[in-house]
């Protein structure tokens, strides 16, 4: 009998939250519109691939050897090449930001390169104000030069046949978009939940709920279940849109995707509920959610910045960021396929974190009105 009463109360709480979701347009906005905006902006606008780099080549002679080298740059998909004979013109364009770098081929280049005993310098000047682009321009240019030398002059004693696993096209979007999925789930799980519950504390409806016979666990479950369903629907829509819009490969199983997403969604929901319980104010809850959940998901999950290259203190902090384990698992699921030993470990870590947050919520949420 008692069990039926508890289930009936829980059903009523869940139904009340579902009605509140549909009555509040902001909840649906955060759940569906904001993830769609993030997906479009980040999917199309955020890319680590560089193509059609504005690049200049200064040729101080026009021998067939020089022309062959220039054509190798013109035919490359990475460069939008302008050829000239005066380096001062390209220096002005580099200062003005019109080009990202230029190559200077000396007048005696053809003669020196045919003499194997001579050192043949080629000067590369890049715009160091954008260090990442400068490094990419340097690497691309060196790769083209080595390839051209190998085809024309270098002795072919070694033949290297590269094989790139999991992301053969080297599309940065294939590794970035799984992180966008994590951001979308964080928006629904942490930000939305913290705002909604904090608003109930402000309006006094939470105090009214505390005066009823429902237990703390029932209150928590009544808040979590509706937004868990809403968040999972949002996550599935983002995944489907990512596959259709960006041709993102999906080599794993849908079951593992649901397991990983469910674990991360629970963690996000518990974190949002904890923030609202402690703050009891919408403005404070939104700021804390951005600092504690959203920014770490963007900066410390590993979907954009390599964690291993970060300072030790930051790497230690990243170990308690649940998004790191979700992004790692989902990225492997999309690009590599099913790796149960990895997924199980990531899922357990997220659930342990969520369990710890759940106990904190249960301890901090007391049925008192003082």
Residue, then its C-alpha position, 0 to 999 in steps of 0.5 A: x500500500x505504501x509503495x503504491x502511494x509513493x509511486x502515485x505521488x512520484x507520478x503526480x510530481x513528474x506530471x506537474x513538471x511536464x506541464x510546467x515544461x510545456x507552459x514555459x517557452x524558455x524551457x523548450x527554447x533551451x532544450x531545442x533551439x539553443x542546441x540547434x544554434x550551437x550545432x549550426x554555428x560550431x559545426x559550420x563556423x568552428x573548424x581547425x582545417x585551413x584551406x585556401x590560405x592567402x600566400x605569396x611566392x617571390x620568384x627572383x628567377x623564372x627557370x623551369x625548376x622554379x616554375x615547377x616548385x611554384x606550380x606545386x603550391x598553386x595546385x595545392x588545395x591549402x593555398x591561394x597563391x599570388x606570385x610576384x617578383x618584389x618581396x616588398x610588395x608581399x611584406x606590405x600585404x603581410x603587415x596589412x593582414x592580406x596574406x598569411x605568409x610568403x616564400x622567397x625563392x632566391x635567384x640562384x635557387x635552380x643552380x644550387x639545388x642541382x648541386x647536391x653538395x650545396x645548401x639551398x636556402x628558401x626563406x619562409x615568412x609568416x604572420x606570427x600574430x596568429x601563432x596557430x595559423x603560422x605553425x600550420x603554414x610552416x608545416x604545410x609549406x615544409x610538407x609541400x617542399x619535401x614532397x616536391x623534392x622527393x618527386x624531383x631530386x631526392x633519392x627514393x630509398x624509402x617509400x612511406x605509405x601513410x595510413x590514417x585510422x578512424x578519420x582518414x579525411x582528417x576532418x576536424x569537424x569529426x572530432x569537434x562535433x561530439x563535443x558539441x553534443x556534450x555542450x547541448x546536453x550540458x545546456x539542458x541538464x545543468x543550465x535548464x534544471x538549475x534555472x527552473x528549480x531556482x525559479x521555484x525557490x524564488x516563487x515559493x512553490x518549493x516551500x509549498x512542496x516541502x510542506x507536503x508528505x513527499x520525501x526528499x528522494x521523491x522531490x529529486x526524482x520528480x525534478x530529474x525524470x522529466x528533464x532527463x527525458x527532455x534532455x535525451x530527446x534533445x541529445x538524440x535530435x542533435x546526434x541525428x542532425x550531426x550525422x545528416x548535416x555534417x556527414x559524421x560517421x557513426x561506427x558504433x552501436x546506438x545502445x552504447x550511445x544511449x548508455x553514455x548519454x544517459x550517464x552524462x545526462x544524469x550527472x548534468x541534471x544532478x549538478x544543475x539541481x545542486x546549483x539551484x538548491x544552494x543558490x535559490x536564485x535564477x541569476x546566481x544559478x545561471x552564472x554558476x552553471x556557466x562557470x562550473x558546467x558550461x565553460x569546463x565542458x568547452x575548455x577541459x573536455x578535450x574536444x577542442x584543446x588537447x588535455x595532455x598539453x595543459x599544465x599539470x594543475x589544469x590536467x588534475x582539474x580535468x579529471x573531475x570534469x564529467x564531460x571529458x569522459x563523455x566526449x572521449x567515449x562518444x568520439x570513440x563511438x563515432x569514429x572507432x566503433x564499439x570499445x566496451x572496455x573504454x565505454x564501461x570505464x567512462x560510464x562508471x566514472x560519470x555515474x560515480x560523480x553523479x552519485x556523489x552529487x546526488x548524496x550532496x543534494x539529499x543532504x543539503x535539501x532538508x524539509x525546513x522552511x527556515 
